[in-house]
């Protein structure tokens, strides 16, 4: 069942009203967030191989969610090919074949499209886009982490920035409320939440830059964090738009308090891709030394 359209004009101009139920479900959400954060941190510090294993596993879960979301709950042969091809892109990145992985993502997308056609899928292009949506950020994260201790520090900063973004947006949005950011896409998101996300992400840069003598310039980290906060919120809105298009509240019910894995990492996927592109274009402007 699809969501009913909301009134953008009324929501967008609403007077500031705090969400009185902002703490509802916070316990389950917090426990799940801590468990996932712990797994991510262990993988980051355990080395590049452990990190690659985590990314490959996450890629498989995301492929499962995407195939079902875009296929009326079906996984099937199309979902299997989607999962295998995206995980193959991770394997190529681990081997250092980054150019091949990027080109392969488009080839894999075409392959998934053909399989979806043979599988009788109605929305073939949607499921095929999943290869790019999932695979390219996965390759980006392998590339970012694959620079020894500098890559480890960079990935840690990225994770902290995204977690701060999500937390800042959640608490500022619930406690302050106010005009909606994109009411037709995500009715609960507010401009106050976006502001909280940006400030929180910038503060991570200030703290990391102040505590780590090997970190890039503090102001540069803070500015980069603020930019990534906006990017991550855009990624969150993009996934919300996809779910609304398919009439789904969550990408799955895999994670208590969060829905699916996509619902938890939607901002990270886009932010990692943008960060990798920025590092490549600037010859690693954000470099630990």
C-alpha positions in Angstrom: 0.0 0.0 0.0 1.4 3.4 -1.0 1.6 6.3 1.4 -1.0 9.0 1.0 0.4 12.3 -0.2 0.9 14.9 2.5 0.2 18.6 2.4 3.5 20.2 1.6 2.3 23.7 2.1 0.8 23.2 5.5 3.7 21.1 6.8 6.4 23.4 5.4 5.0 26.5 7.1 4.1 24.8 10.4 4.9 26.7 13.6 7.7 25.2 15.7 6.2 22.3 17.7 8.3 19.8 19.6 7.7 16.1 19.1 6.2 15.1 22.4 6.8 11.4 21.6 10.5 11.9 20.6 11.7 9.3 23.2 9.4 6.6 22.0 11.4 3.5 21.1 14.6 5.2 22.1 15.8 2.3 24.2 15.7 -0.3 21.3 17.1 2.2 19.0 20.0 3.0 21.3 20.9 -0.7 22.0 20.9 -1.5 18.2 23.0 1.6 17.4 25.6 0.7 20.1 25.8 -2.9 18.8 26.3 -1.8 15.2 28.8 0.9 16.1 30.8 -1.6 18.1 30.9 -4.0 15.2 32.0 -1.2 12.8 34.7 0.1 15.2 36.1 -3.4 15.8 36.3 -3.9 12.0 38.0 -0.6 11.5 40.7 -1.2 14.1 41.1 -5.0 13.3 42.6 -4.2 9.9 41.8 -3.9 6.3 40.8 -7.6 5.9 38.3 -7.5 8.8 36.9 -4.2 7.5 36.5 -5.7 4.0 34.7 -8.7 5.4 32.3 -6.4 7.2 31.7 -4.4 4.1 31.1 -7.5 2.0 28.6 -8.8 4.6 26.8 -5.5 4.7 26.7 -5.4 1.0 24.9 -8.7 0.9 22.3 -7.6 3.4 21.7 -4.3 1.5 21.3 -6.3 -1.7 18.7 -8.5 0.0 16.8 -5.4 1.2 17.0 -3.6 -2.1 15.8 -6.6 -4.2 12.8 -7.1 -1.9 12.0 -3.4 -1.6 11.9 -2.9 -5.4 10.4 -6.3 -6.1 7.2 -6.6 -4.0 9.0 -8.5 -1.3 10.7 -11.0 -3.7 14.4 -11.8 -3.6 14.6 -14.7 -6.1 17.2 -15.1 -8.9 17.5 -11.3 -9.4 18.3 -10.7 -5.8 20.9 -13.5 -5.8 22.6 -11.9 -8.9 22.4 -8.5 -7.3 24.0 -9.7 -4.1 26.7 -11.7 -5.8 27.7 -8.9 -8.2 27.9 -6.3 -5.5 30.0 -8.5 -3.3 32.2 -9.2 -6.3 32.8 -5.5 -6.6 34.0 -5.5 -3.0 36.4 -8.4 -3.8 37.8 -6.5 -6.8 38.4 -3.4 -4.6 40.1 -5.6 -1.9 42.5 -6.8 -4.7 43.2 -3.2 -5.6 41.3 -3.3 -8.9 39.5 -0.1 -8.3 39.1 1.0 -11.9 37.8 -2.5 -12.8 35.4 -2.3 -9.9 34.0 1.0 -11.0 33.6 -0.1 -14.6 32.3 -3.5 -13.4 29.6 -1.8 -11.4 27.9 -0.6 -14.6 28.4 -4.0 -16.3 26.9 -5.7 -13.2 24.0 -3.3 -13.3 23.3 -4.3 -16.9 23.6 -7.9 -16.0 21.1 -7.5 -13.1 18.7 -5.8 -15.5 18.8 -8.7 -17.9 18.3 -11.2 -15.2 15.4 -9.2 -13.8 13.9 -9.2 -17.3 14.2 -13.0 -17.4 12.9 -13.3 -13.9 9.7 -11.4 -14.8 10.4 -8.3 -12.7 8.3 -5.3 -13.5 10.7 -2.7 -12.2 13.9 -3.9 -13.7 15.7 -0.6 -13.9 15.0 0.0 -10.2 16.6 -3.2 -9.0 19.6 -2.8 -11.4 20.3 0.7 -10.0 20.9 -1.1 -6.7 24.3 -2.3 -7.9 25.5 1.3 -8.2 23.7 2.5 -5.1 25.3 -0.3 -3.0 28.4 -1.3 -4.9 30.1 2.1 -5.6 30.0 3.3 -1.9 31.3 -0.1 -0.8 34.2 0.2 -3.2 34.7 3.8 -2.0 35.0 2.7 1.7 37.4 -0.1 0.8 39.6 2.5 -1.0 39.4 5.0 1.9 40.3 2.4 4.5 43.1 0.9 2.3 45.8 3.4 3.3 47.2 1.9 6.4 46.9 3.9 9.6 45.9 7.0 7.7 43.0 5.1 6.2 42.1 3.8 9.6 42.0 7.3 11.1 40.0 8.7 8.1 37.4 5.9 8.3 37.1 6.4 12.0 36.5 10.2 11.5 33.9 9.4 8.8 32.0 7.0 11.0 32.1 9.4 14.0 30.9 12.2 11.7 28.0 10.3 10.3 26.9 9.1 13.8 27.1 12.6 15.1 25.1 13.7 12.1 22.3 11.2 12.8 22.3 11.9 16.5 22.3 15.7 16.0 19.5 15.5 13.5 17.4 13.2 15.7 17.7 15.2 19.0 17.5 18.7 17.4 14.6 17.7 15.3 12.7 16.1 18.2 13.5 18.7 20.8 13.3 21.9 18.8 10.9 20.9 16.0 9.8 23.6 13.7 9.4 23.9 9.9 9.7 20.7 7.9 12.7 20.1 5.7 11.0 18.0 3.0 7.5 17.1 4.2 6.5 15.3 1.1 9.4 12.9 1.4 10.1 12.6 5.2 7.5 14.3 7.4 9.6 14.1 10.6 12.7 15.8 9.2 13.0 19.5 10.1 15.4 22.4 9.3 16.3 22.3 13.0 17.4 18.7 12.6 19.6 19.6 9.7 21.2 22.4 11.7 21.8 20.0 14.6 23.4 17.5 12.1 25.7 20.1 10.7 26.8 21.5 14.1 27.3 18.0 15.5 29.4 16.9 12.5 31.5 20.0 12.6 32.1 19.5 16.4 33.5 16.0 15.6 36.1 17.7 13.3 37.0 20.2 16.0 37.4 17.5 18.6 39.4 15.1 16.4 41.6 17.9 15.1 42.3 19.1 18.6 43.1 15.7 20.1 44.9 14.0 17.2 48.3 15.7 16.4 48.4 13.8 13.1 45.0 14.9 11.9 44.5 17.4 9.1 43.8 21.1 9.9 41.0 21.4 12.5 39.0 24.0 10.5 39.3 21.9 7.4 38.0 18.8 9.3 35.2 20.8 10.7 34.2 22.3 7.3 34.4 18.8 5.7 32.3 17.3 8.4 29.6 20.0 8.0 29.6 19.3 4.2 29.3 15.6 4.8 26.5 16.1 7.2 24.5 17.8 4.5 25.4 15.1 2.0 24.4 12.4 4.5 21.0 14.0 5.2 20.5 14.2 1.4 21.2 10.5 1.3 18.8 9.9 4.1 16.1 11.8 2.2 16.9 9.9 -1.0 16.2 6.6 0.7 13.1 8.0 2.3 11.9 9.0 -1.2 12.5 5.5 -2.5 10.6 3.9 0.4 7.7 6.3 -0.1 7.7 5.5 -3.8 7.3 1.8 -3.0 4.9 2.3 -0.1 7.3 1.0 2.5 8.0 2.4 6.0 11.3 0.7 6.4 13.7 -1.2 4.1 13.2 -4.3 6.3 12.6 -5.1 9.9 16.0 -6.5 10.5 17.2 -4.1 13.2 15.1 -3.3 16.2 14.4 0.5 16.5 15.9 1.2 13.1 14.1 -0.9 10.5 16.6 -2.2 8.0 20.3 -1.8 7.4 19.6 0.6 4.6 17.7 2.8 7.1 20.8 3.0 9.2 23.5 3.5 6.5 21.7 5.5 3.9 23.6 8.6 4.8 26.9 6.8 5.1 26.7 5.3 1.6 26.4 8.7 -0.1 28.9 10.4 2.3 31.5 7.8 1.7 31.2 8.1 -2.1 31.4 11.9 -1.9 34.4 11.8 0.5 36.2 9.3 -1.8 35.6 11.5 -4.8 36.8 14.6 -2.9 40.0 12.8 -1.8 40.7 11.7 -5.3 40.1 15.1 -6.8 42.2 16.9 -4.2 45.0 14.3 -3.9 44.0 13.4 -0.4 43.4 16.9 1.1 42.2 15.2 4.3 45.3 13.2 5.1 46.6 12.0 8.4 50.4 12.2 8.7 
